[in-house]
């Protein structure tokens, strides 16, 4: 025996609003299909329809404007029980904003149902034109009638690959139409046409809903697809991606008794992020707590590349660095990107390539020809020089990590080792 989906029969909509009709008949259809309230996940969008959440006994998720289809897809992917039903409520405005989310869910043919409340305008924010407003329909921003052709959400969704698509008028008992949409396997979308009583009726006096739809060139009806329904196995890659990572065991010792903040910076393509990653893993092999953060321009492969590493014998609950204790700089790009914070270093050490002019700083300056190993290996050499010079931990830790990561044969490790011993 199913329970009632609605907590109340007094719904929070304007008198005559089609959203009331949709809510009542949605719950009626789900109950008739035998769903218990806790077998249903209702995902709603920003808009007048979304205030139904508080009136439901089902699970509810309320999303950002236009994102309810994406959230519904996420809920579906997370479900292990395929007997649960995901129903997405969205308005014509949200459907316009999140159109790609809807089309992607249709393309994948996910087993969810999207109910589009198409009252042909932005009802919650003042009656403005939406992407689904029919041509000629008046809104507060199209006083002479919308001059543009609307998206045909049904045609787009059907073409994208949905199992079932329908367009109906939000008049009378529509529970049978909703029941049919909810009972489909795969992606279904039902567009329910309405006229907003607060804006649509006032701005389009005397116009009947069915006439508006017909004059816009749209048709009521249903469109069927025959594509394979998405199965979770199709998208299954690995139950636990962490299982693919190599475990780094504590094998070496360190000499840190406090937080060490390190910035490594050079030019893109010169091994900055690799050197930071190797340093971080080597530190982990000594029992230190580590965080690592990379920073580089949006256009990857050009300009600076900066990495920030925190090392500590205690837990580190943050990433990123304001003013570093250690700065390792191997190119002009890296120097320019970090010049201000190097100048603010009140102490600590700056390791800088000998081709560069150090900025004014209170930090100790160590200048060395790191680029003698070639531009692509400058940061690796500088990072290893820092480990040896500072004695922060055993050098064998970095050699071990390089071997474990398969880098020993790709980097000039022996050449760097010889340079470090000179």
C-alpha positions in Angstrom: 0.0 0.0 0.0 1.5 3.3 -1.0 1.4 6.5 1.0 0.4 9.9 -0.1 3.0 11.8 -2.1 1.5 15.2 -1.0 1.6 16.5 2.5 -1.2 19.0 1.8 -3.9 19.7 -0.7 -3.3 23.4 -0.3 -0.5 24.2 -2.8 1.4 27.5 -2.9 0.5 28.6 -6.4 -1.5 31.5 -7.8 -5.2 30.8 -8.5 -5.6 29.1 -11.9 -1.8 28.2 -12.2 -1.1 25.1 -14.2 1.7 24.2 -11.8 -1.0 23.2 -9.3 -2.5 20.8 -11.8 0.8 19.3 -12.7 1.8 18.7 -9.0 -1.5 17.1 -8.1 -1.6 14.8 -11.2 2.1 13.9 -10.9 1.6 12.5 -7.5 -1.6 10.9 -8.6 0.2 9.1 -11.5 3.1 8.0 -9.3 0.7 6.6 -6.7 -1.3 4.8 -9.4 1.9 3.2 -10.6 2.5 1.8 -7.1 5.4 4.0 -6.0 5.9 4.7 -2.3 6.9 8.3 -1.5 10.4 7.2 -0.5 10.8 5.4 -3.8 10.6 8.7 -5.6 13.3 11.4 -5.9 11.8 14.7 -7.1 14.4 17.1 -8.4 13.2 20.7 -8.8 14.5 23.8 -10.4 14.5 27.5 -9.6 11.0 28.9 -10.6 7.5 28.9 -9.3 7.1 25.2 -9.8 10.1 24.6 -7.4 8.2 25.7 -4.3 6.4 22.4 -4.4 9.3 20.8 -2.5 7.9 21.6 1.0 4.6 20.0 0.0 6.0 16.6 -0.9 6.6 13.4 1.2 9.1 12.2 -1.4 12.8 12.7 -1.4 13.4 16.2 -2.8 16.5 18.0 -4.3 16.3 21.7 -5.2 18.9 22.9 -7.6 20.3 26.0 -9.3 18.4 27.6 -12.2 18.5 25.2 -15.2 20.4 22.5 -13.4 17.7 20.1 -12.3 18.1 17.7 -15.2 21.9 17.5 -14.4 21.1 16.9 -10.8 18.6 14.3 -11.7 21.1 12.5 -13.9 23.6 12.6 -11.0 21.0 11.1 -8.7 20.3 8.4 -11.2 24.0 7.5 -11.5 24.3 7.2 -7.8 21.3 4.9 -7.4 21.9 1.2 -6.8 18.2 0.4 -6.6 16.8 0.6 -10.1 13.2 0.4 -8.7 13.5 4.0 -7.6 12.0 6.7 -9.8 13.7 10.0 -10.6 11.4 12.8 -11.7 12.7 16.2 -12.7 10.6 19.3 -12.6 11.8 22.3 -14.7 10.2 25.4 -16.2 10.5 26.7 -19.7 13.1 29.2 -18.4 15.2 26.5 -16.6 14.9 24.3 -19.7 16.4 27.1 -21.8 19.2 27.7 -19.4 19.9 24.0 -18.9 19.1 22.8 -22.4 22.4 21.0 -22.8 21.8 19.0 -19.6 18.5 17.9 -20.9 19.9 16.9 -24.3 22.8 15.0 -22.7 20.4 13.0 -20.5 18.4 12.2 -23.6 21.4 11.3 -25.6 22.5 8.8 -22.9 18.9 7.7 -22.6 19.1 7.8 -18.8 16.1 6.3 -17.0 14.6 9.6 -15.6 11.6 11.7 -16.5 11.7 15.4 -17.1 8.4 17.4 -16.7 8.7 20.8 -18.4 6.3 23.3 -16.9 6.0 25.6 -20.0 4.0 28.6 -19.1 5.9 30.4 -21.8 7.6 33.1 -19.7 9.7 33.7 -16.6 6.8 33.7 -14.1 8.8 34.1 -10.9 10.9 37.1 -11.9 8.5 39.3 -13.7 7.0 37.7 -16.9 10.0 38.0 -19.2 10.4 36.1 -22.5 12.1 32.7 -22.3 13.7 30.5 -25.0 10.4 28.5 -25.2 8.1 31.6 -25.5 6.1 31.0 -28.7 6.5 33.6 -31.5 3.8 36.3 -31.1 3.2 35.6 -27.4 3.3 38.8 -25.4 5.5 39.1 -22.3 6.7 42.0 -20.1 9.8 42.2 -22.4 8.0 41.5 -25.7 5.0 43.9 -25.5 4.2 43.5 -29.2 4.7 39.7 -29.1 7.8 37.6 -29.1 9.5 38.2 -32.5 11.6 35.1 -32.3 10.9 31.4 -32.9 11.1 29.3 -29.8 13.1 26.2 -29.3 11.1 23.0 -29.9 12.1 21.2 -26.8 10.2 18.0 -27.9 11.9 17.8 -31.3 15.3 18.5 -29.8 14.9 15.9 -27.1 13.5 13.3 -29.5 16.3 13.9 -31.9 18.9 13.6 -29.1 17.7 10.0 -28.4 15.0 10.0 -25.8 12.8 6.9 -25.4 9.6 8.9 -25.1 8.6 12.6 -25.6 5.2 14.1 -25.4 3.6 17.6 -25.5 0.2 18.0 -23.9 -2.1 20.9 -22.7 -2.2 21.4 -19.0 -6.0 21.2 -18.9 -8.2 18.8 -17.0 -7.0 15.4 -15.7 -3.5 14.8 -17.1 -2.6 12.0 -14.8 -2.9 9.4 -17.5 -0.4 11.3 -19.7 2.0 11.6 -16.8 1.6 8.0 -15.9 2.6 7.0 -19.4 5.7 9.2 -19.2 6.7 7.9 -15.8 6.3 4.3 -16.9 8.7 4.5 -19.8 12.2 2.9 -19.6 14.9 5.3 -20.6 14.7 9.0 -20.9 11.3 10.6 -21.1 10.2 14.2 -21.4 6.7 15.6 -21.2 6.2 19.3 -22.0 3.0 20.6 -20.4 1.7 23.8 -21.9 0.2 26.4 -19.6 -0.6 30.1 -19.5 0.6 32.0 -16.4 -2.4 33.6 -14.7 -0.4 36.5 -13.4 1.4 37.6 -16.6 0.4 35.4 -19.6 -3.4 35.9 -19.3 -3.1 39.6 -18.5 -0.8 40.3 -21.5 -2.6 38.0 -23.9 -6.3 38.6 -23.2 -8.8 36.3 -24.8 -6.2 33.9 -26.2 -6.8 30.2 -25.6 -4.0 27.9 -24.7 -4.5 25.4 -27.5 -4.8 28.3 -30.0 -1.5 29.8 -28.8 0.3 26.4 -29.3 -1.3 25.8 -32.7 -0.4 29.3 -34.0 3.2 28.8 -32.9 3.5 25.9 -35.2 3.8 23.3 -32.4 1.7 20.1 -32.2 0.4 18.1 -29.3 1.4 14.5 -29.5 4.0 12.0 -28.6 7.3 10.8 -30.2 8.9 7.4 -29.5 12.5 6.3 -29.7 14.0 2.9 -29.9 17.5 3.3 -28.6 19.1 1.1 -25.9 18.4 2.3 -22.4 21.4 3.4 -20.5 22.7 0.8 -18.0 25.0 1.6 -15.1 27.6 -0.8 -16.5 28.1 1.4 -19.6 29.5 4.2 -17.5 31.3 2.0 -14.9 35.0 2.6 -15.1 36.3 1.6 -11.7 34.6 1.1 -8.3 37.5 2.9 -6.5 40.0 5.0 -8.4 42.2 5.2 -5.3 42.9 1.5 -5.8 45.0 2.4 -8.8 47.4 4.6 -6.8 50.6 3.1 -5.6 50.9 3.1 -1.8 53.7 5.2 -0.5 55.1 3.6 2.7 57.3 5.4 5.2 60.8 4.1 4.6 63.1 7.1 5.2 63.6 9.8 7.8 63.2 13.6 7.9 64.5 16.5 9.9 61.5 18.8 10.0 60.0 19.9 13.3 57.7 22.6 11.8 55.8 23.6 8.7 57.9 24.1 5.6 56.3 26.1 2.8 57.9 25.7 -0.7 57.3 27.4 -4.0 58.8 25.9 -7.2 58.4 28.1 -10.3 59.7 28.2 -13.8 58.3 28.1 -17.4 55.6 25.8 -18.8 57.0 22.5 -20.1 60.1 22.7 -17.9 59.1 20.0 -15.4 57.9 22.3 -12.6 54.8 20.2 -11.7 56.7 16.9 -12.1 59.4 18.1 -9.7 56.8 19.2 -7.2 55.0 15.9 -7.4 58.2 13.9 -6.9 59.2 16.2 -4.0 55.7 15.6 -2.4 55.9 11.8 -2.8 59.4 11.7 -1.5 58.4 13.7 1.6 55.5 11.3 2.1 57.9 8.4 2.1 59.6 10.0 5.1 56.4 10.3 7.1 55.7 14.0 6.5 52.2 15.4 5.8 52.0 17.0 2.4 49.8 19.2 0.2 50.5 20.2 -3.4 48.9 22.9 -5.5 49.6 23.8 -9.2 49.1 27.1 -10.9 49.6 28.0 -14.5 47.8 30.1 -17.2 44.5 28.9 -18.8 46.4 28.4 -22.1 48.4 25.4 -21.0 51.9 25.1 -22.3 52.8 28.8 -22.3 54.0 31.3 -19.7 54.8 30.4 -16.0 54.3 27.2 -14.1 54.2 27.4 -10.3 53.8 24.7 -7.7 53.2 25.2 -4.0 54.1 22.4 -1.5 53.5 22.3 2.2 55.5 19.9 4.2 54.9 19.3 7.9 55.4 16.6 10.6 51.8 17.4 11.7 48.5 17.4 9.8 48.1 20.0 7.1 44.5 21.0 6.6 45.0 23.6 3.8 46.7 24.0 0.5 48.3 27.0 -1.1 50.9 29.5 0.2 51.0 33.2 0.7 54.6 33.9 1.5 56.9 30.9 1.2 59.7 29.8 3.4 61.5 28.3 0.4 61.4 29.6 -3.2 62.9 27.7 -6.1 63.0 29.7 -9.3 64.4 28.5 -12.6 63.3 30.9 -15.3 62.2 34.5 -16.0 58.5 33.4 -16.2 58.8 31.9 -12.8 60.6 34.9 -11.3 58.0 37.4 -12.7 55.1 35.3 -11.4 56.5 35.2 -7.9 58.5 38.4 -7.6 56.2 40.1 -5.2 56.1 37.3 -2.6 59.8 36.8 -2.9 60.3 40.4 -2.0 58.1 39.9 1.0 60.1 36.9 2.3 61.4 38.1 5.7 63.6 35.0 6.0 64.0 31.6 4.4 66.0 30.7 1.3 65.7 31.6 -2.4 67.2 29.1 -4.7 67.5 30.8 -8.1 69.1 30.0 -11.5 72.3 31.9 -12.0 71.0 33.5 -15.2 68.5 35.5 -13.2 68.9 38.6 -11.2 67.4 38.1 -7.7 64.8 40.7 -6.6 65.4 42.6 -3.3 64.6 40.2 -0.5 65.5 39.4 3.1 65.8 35.7 2.2 69.1 34.0 1.9 70.0 33.7 -1.8 71.6 30.6 -3.3 72.4 31.1 -7.0 73.3 28.0 -9.2 73.2 27.1 -12.9 70.2 24.8 -12.7 69.6 25.2 -16.4 72.9 23.5 -17.2 70.8 20.2 -17.1 68.7 21.6 -19.9 65.5 23.7 -19.6 63.2 20.6 -19.2 65.3 19.4 -16.2 66.0 22.7 -14.5 63.3 22.4 -11.9 64.2 18.7 -11.2 67.8 19.7 -10.6 66.8 22.7 -8.4 64.4 20.6 -6.3 67.1 17.9 -5.7 69.6 20.6 -4.9 67.2 22.0 -2.3 66.8 18.6 -0.6 70.5 18.1 -0.4 71.4 21.6 0.7 68.7 21.9 3.3 68.9 18.3 4.6 65.1 18.4 5.0 65.1 14.6 4.5 67.2 11.7 3.2 68.3 12.0 -0.4 67.6 8.3 -0.9 63.9 9.2 -0.6 63.8 11.1 -3.9 65.9 8.5 -5.7 63.5 5.8 -4.5 60.4 7.7 -5.7 62.0 8.4 -9.1 62.6 4.7 -9.4 59.1 3.8 -8.2 57.5 6.3 -10.6 59.5 5.0 -13.6 61.4 8.3 -14.0 64.9 7.1 -13.4 65.3 6.1 -17.1 63.7 9.3 -18.4 65.5 11.9 -16.3 69.2 12.6 -16.1 69.4 11.3 -12.6 73.0 10.1 -12.6 74.1 13.4 -14.2 72.3 15.4 -11.6 73.7 13.1 -8.8 77.2 13.8 -10.1 76.5 17.6 -10.2 75.2 17.5 -6.6 78.4 15.8 -5.5 80.7 18.3 -7.1 
